[in-house]
Amino acid sequence: MSNDQHPEYDVVFEPQEDGGFTAYVPDLPGCISEGETLEEATAMIQEAMALYLESREERGWALPKVEHRKLAPAA
């Protein structure tokens, strides 16, 4: 675990054609950020994650249940 309250989450970093990176957390729908460098995108998504989790906690909302499956493309 990353801290006393929350587990670690997978983060996806996608390079953008015009430079920079978009980052999102599949287990936290709508939690997305970006940065000019991978390091900046990392810092920005960590802040977005903290705010996302804090907001849900303040409202008494449970974390969404997200299911992951590895699938092959349709034939």
C-alpha positions in Angstrom: 0.0 0.0 0.0 1.2 3.5 -0.8 -0.1 4.9 2.5 -2.2 4.1 5.5 -5.6 4.7 3.8 -5.4 3.7 0.1 -3.9 0.9 -2.0 -1.7 1.6 -5.0 -3.4 1.9 -8.4 -2.3 1.1 -11.9 -1.8 4.3 -13.9 -1.7 4.4 -17.8 0.5 7.1 -19.4 -0.2 7.8 -23.1 2.3 10.0 -25.0 0.5 12.7 -27.1 1.2 13.5 -30.7 1.8 17.2 -29.8 4.0 16.3 -26.9 3.4 15.6 -23.3 1.6 12.7 -21.6 -2.0 12.0 -20.6 -2.3 9.9 -17.5 -5.4 8.1 -16.2 -6.3 5.5 -13.5 -8.6 2.7 -14.9 -9.8 1.8 -11.4 -10.9 5.4 -10.7 -13.2 6.4 -13.5 -12.8 10.0 -14.5 -9.4 10.4 -12.8 -7.3 11.8 -15.5 -4.5 14.4 -15.8 -1.6 15.4 -18.1 1.9 16.8 -18.1 4.6 18.1 -20.4 7.0 15.4 -19.2 6.5 11.9 -17.7 7.7 13.2 -14.4 5.2 16.1 -14.5 2.4 13.8 -15.6 3.2 11.5 -12.7 3.1 14.3 -10.1 -0.2 15.6 -11.6 -1.9 12.2 -11.6 -0.9 11.5 -8.1 -2.5 14.8 -7.0 -5.6 14.0 -9.1 -5.8 10.6 -7.4 -5.5 12.2 -3.9 -8.3 14.7 -4.7 -10.5 12.0 -6.3 -10.2 9.7 -3.2 -10.7 12.6 -0.8 -13.8 13.8 -2.6 -15.4 10.4 -2.6 -14.5 9.9 1.1 -16.0 13.3 2.1 -19.2 12.4 0.3 -19.3 8.9 1.9 -19.2 7.3 -1.6 -17.6 3.9 -1.9 -15.0 3.3 -4.5 -16.4 2.1 -7.8 -16.0 -1.6 -8.5 -14.0 -2.0 -11.6 -13.4 -5.4 -13.2 -10.3 -6.0 -15.3 -10.2 -8.8 -18.0 -7.5 -9.5 -20.6 -9.2 -10.1 -23.9 -8.1 -10.9 -27.4 -9.6 -8.9 -30.3 -12.7 -10.3 -31.9 -11.9 -12.6 -34.8 
